[in-house]
Amino acid sequence: RALRLLQTTMEGSEVSEFEAIRLVATKLSISEESVRRWRRKAQVDAGDLPGTSSTEHLEIRKLKREIAELRRANEILKSASAFF
């Protein structure tokens, strides 16, 4: 909702992005930084700005968990092989 309101505020008048963010945050009683972060995240997800998209971030987290699990399994196998 905040991002749609921000977009219409920026399109409907000649206010700067900073001013539009301030207006939307005040109107919705939320912090300006929240609106700014949501906007940046939406721009990254859309490919308009460089950065890691939400989908890529989830994939990275999944792969890190998988690596940790494989390392634990590897340590168990190393310990078991020491007995033989």
N, C-alpha and C positions, 0 to 999 in steps of 0.2 A: 504494500500500500504506500509506504513512504517513497519508494523509488518511482512509482507511477505519479505520485503527487509532485515529486521533484522534477520529473520529466515535463509534466504539464506546466509547472511553474516556469521552467527554463524556456519552454517553447512559447508560452503565452505572453511573455514580456521580455524585455531586454535587460534582465538582471544577470549578474555574473553567477557563476556556479557557486561561489562562496556565499553570496547573498541568498541564492535560492536554497542552499542547504540550511542556512540560518533560519529562513522563513519556515521551511518545512519542519525543522526540528522544534521550533517554537510552537507551531500549530499543533503538532502531535505530542507535545510535552515529552520529548526525548532528547538525548544529547546530540549535539552537532557531530561529534566524532562517530557516533553510531551510524548516522546517515551517510557520512563521508566514507566509512568503511564498507557499508553495504553497496554504495555506488561503485567504489573501486573494485569490490569483489564481482559485481555484475559486469563491469567493463572487462575484467580479466577473463571471466567465464565466456564472455561474448567474443573474446579475441581482440578487443580494441586496445588493450594494454598488455604489455609483457608480464609474465608471472605464471604461477602455478594455479591452474583452474581447480575448482572444487572436485571435479572428477579425478584429475591427476593427483590431487592431495589424498583422496581416499585410496587410490591405487597404491601410492607410496606407503601409506600407513599399513595397508594390507601386506605389501611385500616386506616391510620391515618386521612385521609380526611373524611372517613365514620364515624369514632369515633367522630370527631369534629361535624359533621352534626347531629349525634344522640344526642350528648350532648346539642346542641342548641335546638333540638326538645324537649328534656326532660325538659329543662328550661322553654320553652314555655308552656308545659303541666303543670308544677308545678305552674307557674303563673296563668294559667287559672283555675286550681283546687282551688286556694285560693279564687276565687270569688264565689265558690259554697259551 
